Amino acid sequence: MFTVDNVLNLIQQYGAIIIFICLFFGIVGIPAPEETLLFIIGIFIHSQKLNGVTSVMSAILGAFIGMTVAYGIGHYAGAPVFQKVVKWLKLNTSQVLAWQEKYQSNYKKALVVGFFIPGARQMNPYIAGLSHVPLLSYLFYSFIGTLVWTVPFITLGYVSGNLFHIPFQYLPLIGLGIALLFGLYYLIKRKLIIRKRT
């Protein structure tokens, strides 16, 4: 069984390769404390145990390629699984179509904000593939999401290595907090737009 200490030892020994693998499989769906890992990468960069450029690039590429592969699985192999879920939930065709349309109209925000929500981070690419979200648009927004998720957590680890200490167990809560701020910003912005129109 992998623990944080095991992963730390592997990162110190193999660096960029382990970072890439952990982030890739964390997105594809194998449970991993990704925020904690990103935070630790920042600390290791600060203490010069890891190279900054290669570590950040490995994290970004691992997450982004994970998103791309998961989208492909959802697009090409996810339909049979999706149909079973639809049957189990006893949804009719019109309900499924309405759900897919809703996702297609909101997938851009979902791909960016979803990175900060454990579970949504793993489900989003599969749902996007199933919903036939346009590939180029998907790649663009999933890359933006990858950047705004990986870089701040690595930076937080880097800064905290010198200034203050954040316990690892609080990192997923920080991710949820950032997601809530994104959501609040979106709701306020939407309400302001609606008021201007009326």
C-alpha positions, 0 to 999 in steps of 0.5 A: 500500500502506498503512503505519502512517505513511500511517494516522497521517497520515490519522488526523491529517487526518480523525480519527474517520472514519478511526478508524471505517473502519480498525476496521470493516474490520479486523473485517470481514476486511481485514488491519490492525494494529488493536492498533497503531492503538488504541495510537497513538490513545491516544498522539494523545489524550495529545498532544492531536492527537485529541479523546479522546471522539470518538476512543474512540467512533469506535473502539468503534463501528467495531469493534462495527458491523464485528462486527454486519455480519460476523455478518449476512454469516455468517448470511445469506450464509455457508452456501454457503461453509461447505458448501464448507469442510465438503466440503473438510475431508470432515466428516460431518453429525454432526461439523458439528452437534457443532462448531456445538453446541460453538461455541453453548455457548462463543460468549460467551467466544469473542466476548470473548477472541477480540478479543485473538487476530488471526484469531479476531477476524475469524472469530468474527462469521462463525462466530456468524452461521453457527451462528445464535447468538441476535442479542441475545445476540451483540450484547451479548457482542460489545459487551462484547468491543469495550469490553474490547479497544478501551479498554485498548489506547487507555488503554495508548497514552495512559499510555505517551505520558507514562510509557514507550515500547512498540514498536508491533511488540509490541502484537499479542503483548500482545493474545495475552498478555491472551487467554492470561490470560483463558483461564487464568482461565477454566480455573482457575475451571472446575476450582474449580467442578468440585472444589466439585461433587465 
